[in-house]
Amino acid sequence: MTSTAGAGLAVRTLAVLRPRWAAVALAALLLVATTATSLAGPWILRYAVDDGLVGDHPDTGVVTRAGLLYLGLAVAGLTLTRVQVRLVGWIGEWFVRELRSRAADHVLAMSVRYFDRTPAGVLVSRLTADIDALQDVVQLGIVPFAQAVLTLTFLAVVLVALSWQLALVCLLPAAALVAATVWFRRASRAAFATVRDRVADTVAALTERLAGLRVVRAFRQEAGTTELLLARSRRQLDANVTAVRVQSFYLAAMEFATVGSIAAVLAAGGALAARDAVTVGTLSAFVLYLLLAFEPVQSLSFLVTVLESAAAALRKIYALLDEPVDVPEGSQELARTGPLTAEGVGFRYGDGKPDVLRGVDLTLRPGERVALVGPTGAGKSTLAKLMARLFDPTAGRVSYAGVDVREATWPALRSRVVMVAQDGQLTAGTLAHNLRAVRPGATDDELAAALAAVGAGNWLAGLPDGLATPVGEGGSLLSAGERQLVALARVCLLDADVVVLDEATSGLDPGTERLVEAALVAATAGRAVLVVAHRTSTVRGADRVVAVNAGGVTDLGAPRDTARQYLDQY
Ligand SMILES: Nc1ncnc2c1ncn2[C@@H]1O[C@H](COP(=O)(O)OP(=O)(O)OP(=O)(O)O)[C@@H](O)[C@H]1O
């Protein structure tokens, strides 16, 4: 992590925390106070030794006062620590929740194209693992890190204040310790990276051989396999031994620096005390402070690693938040009704990809029913999605009642134009849950009425659990026909002016097909419909047929017999 990148991350994180600045400031104050109280002990000891014990007349009053002061500060420190831990925990929870909701909102604002491009696993990992990784870090990483840095800063000041001569004596061992710590960080990171690689190698070899066990058996490769696994294990062991060696060297260096500096301080302190340049109390306090310094130095090297992984997670989350929304919301309201028009629309799936559509002009008038036909892969679904603004064209524009759909607010656009995929878009949950997805406030009666409107009233009545019937992931517990009926009931609930339908390609038995046809007519009565037609009956029921081919569109007019010949090609 470069320091500028780290600073940028910190500034951005503080910006996220701004609404909770008072709590953050209080937590920082508490941190300073608790760190200061945790370092008061040796100073009190110095007071007790110098003013109470050393000299010809030991003063037990001073010692008692020192004891009480120590006790009081310890109790105050523990109490403040409790408050600080709870406060930091609360800030951490808030921060993580805030990030999760911002990231979720951001992802939800993206177009379906974004989800095509971005593997679901990556998004799930951003919204769960990466964000959860931060939760622990707040309490177990940032606070101890700040504590260690504060402790070392306080100690540097206190040691110099106690005796600058003794502080000078400690400089050399301290420099050696810092050098050892820097070396350790670098060496241990490399050593542990090697260990992880070697473990991955072993696991890969094992998985590969286990998966291909039949081949191993068939070609009598057992001996070779064992040898390979042994070799991988040996390499893993070697890497572990190196990592442990690095660690033991560092611990030895730490011990050496501790013992070395205490010995040097005692030797120098003895000489200084003999000349009355330092008191016995000062020397004792100094040594105790030195002992307190090594723990934070050691933990810093570990904490930096923890913070680095948190920074990596944060960076990924901020990168997600920085991705521009590819279907940004506009601010215009829309007229109650009007034509849905494509003007010179062109589209390609990504830079360098071929144009799927070029210069397409198409108008869907209020109440009109247009069927899109064309060979597979011609771009019918793409055009339908552009008309419903599931994503935006790369050229030209789509407008509703004269307003570019990019300028419209989402509530305005979604109450006018909706896209319904007939065989998809059902999620695990009950029938009611799936219907309410499009109108959250709908009552059970309204849901039942919508199903009845598409001719599925008897079906509903026959379900033992009625609206509480689970539909399974993707509607897997329903038949293809039932899924389509539910999707069409949703259209009734939505009550939009324009319905864009991608007709299911899966074949239905003739009885069900008639049911679905009737449902389609019922659900779309009085609305404009743009349907990607895969059934001849749908084409026949249209007012106008438009063929999509070679990136353009041809208006075939009403589905009369003249058009019929053309349609037969598809
Ligand atoms: N998400 C995508 N990423 C890249 N290319 C795509 C994507 N979706 C579709 N395409 C390509 O765009 C072209 C048009 O696809 P589209 O699905 O619009 O055709 P279609 O006419 O609806 O076909 P079908 O009748 O088979 O559903 C095809 O060449 C297809 O391979």
Ligand as a Chemical Component Dictionary entry (heavy atoms), coordinates in Angstrom:
data_LIG
# 
_chem_comp.id                   LIG 
_chem_comp.type                 NON-POLYMER 
_chem_comp.pdbx_formal_charge   0 
_chem_comp.three_letter_code    LIG 
# 
loop_
_chem_comp_atom.comp_id 
_chem_comp_atom.atom_id 
_chem_comp_atom.alt_atom_id 
_chem_comp_atom.type_symbol 
_chem_comp_atom.charge 
_chem_comp_atom.model_Cartn_x 
_chem_comp_atom.model_Cartn_y 
_chem_comp_atom.model_Cartn_z 
_chem_comp_atom.pdbx_ordinal 
LIG N1  N1  N 0 -25.251 -10.542 -23.142 1  
LIG C1  C1  C 0 -24.744 -10.632 -24.363 2  
LIG N2  N2  N 0 -23.428 -10.399 -24.565 3  
LIG C2  C2  C 0 -22.894 -10.463 -25.787 4  
LIG N3  N3  N 0 -23.591 -10.743 -26.883 5  
LIG C3  C3  C 0 -24.906 -10.992 -26.766 6  
LIG C4  C4  C 0 -25.547 -10.941 -25.499 7  
LIG N4  N4  N 0 -26.859 -11.209 -25.673 8  
LIG C5  C5  C 0 -27.038 -11.424 -26.996 9  
LIG N5  N5  N 0 -25.866 -11.289 -27.648 10 
LIG C6  C6  C 0 -25.664 -11.422 -29.102 11 
LIG O1  O1  O 0 -26.439 -10.444 -29.736 12 
LIG C7  C7  C 0 -27.072 -10.980 -30.884 13 
LIG C8  C8  C 0 -28.569 -10.759 -30.771 14 
LIG O2  O2  O 0 -29.086 -11.512 -29.689 15 
LIG P1  P1  P 0 -30.620 -11.517 -29.288 16 
LIG O3  O3  O 0 -30.788 -12.371 -28.084 17 
LIG O4  O4  O 0 -31.091 -10.127 -29.222 18 
LIG O5  O5  O 0 -31.261 -12.240 -30.564 19 
LIG P2  P2  P 0 -32.731 -12.793 -30.756 20 
LIG O6  O6  O 0 -33.141 -12.327 -32.090 21 
LIG O7  O7  O 0 -33.593 -12.427 -29.610 22 
LIG O8  O8  O 0 -32.467 -14.346 -30.772 23 
LIG P3  P3  P 0 -33.429 -15.552 -30.272 24 
LIG O9  O9  O 0 -34.612 -15.569 -31.155 25 
LIG O10 O10 O 0 -32.570 -16.772 -30.453 26 
LIG O11 O11 O 0 -33.740 -15.293 -28.831 27 
LIG C9  C9  C 0 -26.663 -12.420 -30.963 28 
LIG O12 O12 O 0 -25.602 -12.521 -31.902 29 
LIG C10 C10 C 0 -26.178 -12.754 -29.582 30 
LIG O13 O13 O 0 -25.149 -13.706 -29.649 31 
# 
loop_
_chem_comp_bond.comp_id 
_chem_comp_bond.atom_id_1 
_chem_comp_bond.atom_id_2 
_chem_comp_bond.value_order 
_chem_comp_bond.pdbx_ordinal 
LIG N1  C1  SING 1  
LIG C1  N2  SING 2  
LIG C1  C4  DOUB 3  
LIG N2  C2  DOUB 4  
LIG C2  N3  SING 5  
LIG N3  C3  DOUB 6  
LIG C3  C4  SING 7  
LIG C3  N5  SING 8  
LIG C4  N4  SING 9  
LIG N4  C5  DOUB 10 
LIG C5  N5  SING 11 
LIG N5  C6  SING 12 
LIG C6  O1  SING 13 
LIG C6  C10 SING 14 
LIG O1  C7  SING 15 
LIG C7  C8  SING 16 
LIG C7  C9  SING 17 
LIG C8  O2  SING 18 
LIG O2  P1  SING 19 
LIG P1  O3  DOUB 20 
LIG P1  O4  SING 21 
LIG P1  O5  SING 22 
LIG O5  P2  SING 23 
LIG P2  O6  DOUB 24 
LIG P2  O7  SING 25 
LIG P2  O8  SING 26 
LIG O8  P3  SING 27 
LIG P3  O9  DOUB 28 
LIG P3  O10 SING 29 
LIG P3  O11 SING 30 
LIG C9  O12 SING 31 
LIG C9  C10 SING 32 
LIG C10 O13 SING 33 
# 
